[in-house]
Amino acid sequence: PEGAIDVVGTGGDGSGTYNISTAAAIVVAACGVPVAKHGNKALSSKSGAADVLAALGVNLDADLGLVEKSIAEAGIGFMMAPRHHSAMKYVGPARVEMGTRTLFNLLGPLSNPAGVKRQFTGVFAKDWVEPLAQVLNNLGCEAAWVVHGADGLDEMTTTGASFVAQLKDGEITTFEVTPDDAGLAEAKPEDLKGGDAATNAAALNAVLNGDPGPYRDVVVYNAAGALIVAGKAGDLKQGGALAAAAIDGGKAKESLEKMIAISNEAGP
């Protein structure tokens, strides 16, 4: 759909954190931005986007018609990479065997089957921030933030600075941001450590139910960046306020519940 965004991390950062981009994607959807989320099961961590969504009750095998309905009605739909890209399914087993990040980690965010023109993408190394923004520009992406946390996260981190390459109007600018820019507290790395899919799903539910703390803060922070890309917010403070309101007003939880329900409907 027009104005759709993908909020995605490349994975492969080896950090074992909570599912930050998945939670942020749900919050962004609740702010009225259509999210076509494209992802996979964990290849180099305990719990990827698909693992946590499955643990929450999302049917990963929903056909494209249901994914489209989910984007229209819940604001967000999830496309499983091996299902919507037949070539990717042959690569998966080899990637799991290698267990480390590969070029395919970078290919994932570049191959969204919905052809979104806006991306908020986290990468596992600072060296990739600007090059990936260049590639997105070459692929016709209209607006993007490519981000990397100074602590190694493939997201914007709340433990310190994050590096950003912003693509806007065909121009790429690079800068650093800190949680203070969004009016958020700094966290310690251990505050963001997650566990397996069930643990991370419970934590994600708690955030959407309004629980305060470092996980909520990092979700709000990344959602704020994505809302800038989507053209809904002018800066991180404004984006953070919108994200917090979507959580506290129950809209983010509602988006997730609708997404779960639609994915489990019988296909046409």
URNOR-V367164 format. One record per pair of residues at least 12 apart in sequence whose C-alpha atoms are under 8 Angstrom apart, sorted by the first residue. I is the first residue (numbers start at 1). J is the second residue. D is the distance in whole Angstrom. If there is no record, write none. Layout:
# URNOR-V367164
[[I/J/D] [I/J/D]]
This chain:
# URNOR-V367164
[[1/34/7] [1/116/8] [3/33/7] [3/34/7] [3/116/8] [3/117/7] [3/118/7] [3/230/7] [4/33/7] [4/34/5] [4/35/5] [4/36/6] [4/116/6] [4/117/7] [4/118/7] [4/230/8] [5/33/7] [5/34/6] [5/35/5] [5/36/6] [5/37/8] [5/116/6] [5/117/7] [5/118/5] [5/119/5] [5/120/7] [5/230/7] [6/25/8] [6/35/6] [6/36/5] [6/37/5] [6/38/7] [6/112/8] [6/116/7] [6/118/7] [6/119/5] [6/120/6] [6/121/8] [7/21/6] [7/22/7] [7/24/7] [7/25/5] [7/35/7] [7/37/6] [7/119/6] [7/120/5] [7/121/6] [7/226/7] [8/21/6] [8/22/7] [8/37/7] [8/38/7] [8/39/7] [8/109/7] [8/119/8] [8/120/6] [8/121/5] [8/122/6] [9/21/6] [9/109/8] [9/121/5] [9/122/4] [9/123/6] [9/154/6] [9/155/6] [10/105/5] [10/106/6] [10/108/7] [10/109/7] [10/121/7] [10/122/6] [10/123/5] [10/124/7] [10/154/7] [11/42/8] [11/43/8] [11/44/7] [11/45/8] [11/48/8] [11/101/8] [11/105/6] [11/123/7] [11/124/7] [11/154/6] [12/43/8] [12/44/6] [12/45/7] [12/100/6] [12/101/5] [12/102/8] [12/105/7] [12/124/6] [12/154/8] [13/101/8] [13/123/8] [13/124/5] [13/125/8] [13/152/6] [13/153/6] [13/154/6] [14/44/7] [14/45/6] [15/45/8] [15/152/8] [15/153/7] [15/193/8] [16/45/6] [16/46/7] [16/47/8] [16/193/6] [16/194/6] [16/195/7] [17/192/5] [17/193/4] [17/194/5] [17/195/7] [18/192/6] [18/193/6] [18/194/4] [18/195/7] [18/200/6] [18/203/8] [18/204/8] [18/215/7] [19/47/8] [19/48/7] [19/49/7] [19/52/7] [19/194/8] [19/200/7] [19/204/8] [20/155/7] [20/215/8] [20/218/7] [20/219/6] [20/222/8] [21/155/7] [21/219/7] [21/222/7] [22/49/6] [23/204/6] [23/219/6] [24/219/5] [24/220/7] [24/222/6] [24/223/5] [25/37/7] [25/76/8] [25/223/7] [26/76/7] [26/252/6] [26/255/7] [26/256/7] [27/220/8] [27/223/7] [27/243/6] [27/246/6] [27/247/7] [27/251/8] [27/252/5] [28/223/6] [28/226/7] [28/227/7] [28/243/7] [29/74/8] [29/75/5] [29/76/6] [29/252/7] [29/255/7] [30/75/7] [30/246/6] [30/251/5] [30/252/5] [30/254/8] [30/255/6] [31/242/7] [31/243/7] [31/246/6] [31/251/8] [32/75/7] [33/75/7] [33/227/8] [33/230/7] [34/71/6] [34/72/7] [34/75/5] [34/76/6] [35/71/7] [35/75/6] [35/76/5] [35/77/7] [36/71/7] [36/76/6] [36/77/5] [36/78/6] [36/79/7] [36/114/7] [36/116/7] [37/76/7] [37/77/6] [37/78/5] [37/79/6] [37/112/8] [38/78/6] [38/79/5] [38/80/6] [38/81/6] [38/108/8] [38/109/7] [38/112/6] [38/113/8] [39/78/7] [39/79/6] [39/80/6] [39/81/6] [39/108/7] [40/80/6] [40/81/6] [40/82/7] [43/92/8] [43/95/7] [43/96/5] [43/99/6] [43/100/7] [43/101/8] [44/96/7] [44/99/5] [44/100/6] [44/101/7] [46/195/7] [46/196/5] [46/197/7] [47/195/7] [47/196/6] [47/197/5] [47/200/8] [48/197/8] [50/80/7] [51/197/6] [52/197/5] [52/198/7] [52/200/6] [52/201/5] [53/201/7] [55/197/6] [55/198/6] [55/201/6] [56/201/6] [56/260/8] [57/260/6] [58/259/7] [58/260/5] [58/261/8] [58/263/6] [58/264/7] [59/260/7] [59/263/5] [59/264/6] [60/78/7] [60/79/8] [60/80/6] [60/263/7] [61/80/8] [61/83/8] [62/263/5] [62/264/7] [62/267/7] [63/267/7] [64/79/8] [65/267/7] [65/268/8] [66/262/7] [66/263/6] [66/265/8] [66/267/7] [67/79/7] [67/263/7] [69/262/7] [70/258/7] [70/259/6] [70/262/6] [70/263/7] [73/258/7] [74/254/8] [74/255/5] [74/256/7] [74/258/5] [74/259/5] [75/255/7] [76/255/7] [76/259/7] [77/259/7] [79/113/8] [81/108/8] [84/113/7] [85/113/7] [106/123/8] [109/121/7] [110/136/7] [116/141/8] [117/140/7] [117/141/4] [117/142/5] [117/143/7] [118/141/6] [118/142/6] [118/143/5] [118/144/6] [118/229/7] [118/230/7] [119/141/8] [119/143/7] [119/144/5] [119/145/7] [119/146/8] [119/226/8] [119/229/7] [120/144/6] [120/145/5] [120/146/6] [120/147/8] [120/225/7] [120/226/5] [120/229/7] [121/144/8] [121/145/6] [121/146/5] [121/147/6] [121/155/8] [122/146/6] [122/147/5] [122/148/6] [122/153/8] [122/154/4] [122/155/5] [122/156/7] [123/146/7] [123/147/6] [123/148/6] [123/153/8] [123/154/4] [123/155/7] [124/148/7] [124/152/7] [124/153/6] [124/154/5] [125/148/7] [125/152/7] [125/154/7] [126/148/6] [126/149/8] [126/150/8] [126/163/7] [129/146/6] [129/147/6] [129/148/7] [129/163/7] [129/164/7] [129/165/6] [130/146/7] [130/165/5] [130/172/8] [130/174/7] [132/146/7] [133/145/7] [133/146/6] [133/165/6] [133/166/7] [133/167/6] [133/172/7] [134/172/7] [137/167/7] [137/170/6] [142/167/7] [142/168/7] [142/169/7] [142/170/7] [143/166/8] [143/167/5] [143/168/5] [143/169/7] [143/229/6] [143/230/8] [144/165/8] [144/166/6] [144/167/5] [144/168/7] [144/229/6] [145/164/6] [145/165/6] [145/166/5] [145/167/6] [145/225/7] [145/226/7] [145/229/7] [146/164/6] [146/165/5] [146/166/7] [147/162/7] [147/163/6] [147/164/5] [147/165/7] [148/162/6] [148/163/5] [148/164/7] [149/161/6] [149/162/4] [149/163/6] [150/162/5] [150/163/7] [151/189/8] [155/222/7] [156/218/8] [156/221/7] [156/222/6] [157/178/8] [157/179/8] [157/218/7] [158/178/7] [158/179/5] [158/184/8] [158/185/7] [158/186/5] [158/187/5] [158/188/8] [158/214/8] [158/217/8] [158/218/6] [158/221/8] [159/179/8] [159/186/5] [159/187/5] [159/188/5] [159/189/6] [160/178/6] [160/179/7] [160/186/7] [160/187/8] [161/176/6] [161/177/6] [161/178/5] [161/179/8] [162/176/6] [162/177/5] [162/178/6] [163/175/6] [163/176/5] [163/177/7] [164/176/6] [164/177/7] [179/221/7] [181/236/6] [181/237/6] [182/221/7] [182/224/8] [182/236/5] [182/237/4] [182/238/8] [182/239/8] [182/240/6] [183/237/6] [183/240/8] [184/217/7] [184/221/8] [185/214/8] [185/217/8] [187/214/6] [191/214/6] [191/215/7] [192/214/7] [192/215/6] [205/253/8] [207/247/8] [208/247/6] [208/248/8] [208/250/7] [208/252/6] [208/253/5] [209/247/7] [209/248/8] [209/250/7] [209/253/7] [210/247/6] [210/248/6] [220/240/6] [220/243/6] [220/244/6] [221/236/7] [221/239/8] [221/240/6] [223/239/7] [223/240/7] [223/243/6] [224/236/5] [224/237/8] [224/238/7] [224/239/4] [224/240/5] [224/242/8] [224/243/6] [225/239/7] [227/239/6]]
